[in-house]
Amino acid sequence: MTEASGSLLQEWAEVLADDDLYLGASPEEFETERRHNMWCLGATSAQLRQTGAAALAGWIGRLVGDRRAKARRKYPGRRAVLYLWFDEQAGQLRLNVVADHGRPLPFGHPVWIVESPDPILCAFVESPYVDGIPFAEVRQAPCAGDPTEHDAGASSPADALDVFVTAL
């Protein structure tokens, strides 16, 4: 890890350090907690190359521990989950913490639950779109409900968004 990568991870840590965690007491509060507890982390492709997926994985591990401690301290006995994904269109690593009321993750696309954050972090570091999507590559997406849209669930990882989920 270089000084530049350390500054990226320090910048992200500062963004997250003072954020208050909110866990709803019932499933009806899901949207409030989802909006309150979502963090979007961006970087340039140069910063990501300097930092590398291994340093990001270590940082995410420490972040999970921090969120777990905050959740247990503020909401003792309440179950929560942290989930992480790479939003390639936005060029951001995103994570969220929600109370574990047994509801599905809030994605409008099939998801593939991965056992570690590593494939997500590698995709983030290696993405050609972190610095933006060239206009020449922009295509109109099918509208929800179009017969060409795949909405029957993920039959393979290639059909889905990789999401890492861990209990807090």
Summary of the structure (lengths in Angstrom):
residues: 168
radius of gyration: 16.8
end to end distance: 27.7
largest distance: 51.0
contacts: 430
relative contact order: 0.19
helix: 42%
strand: 19%
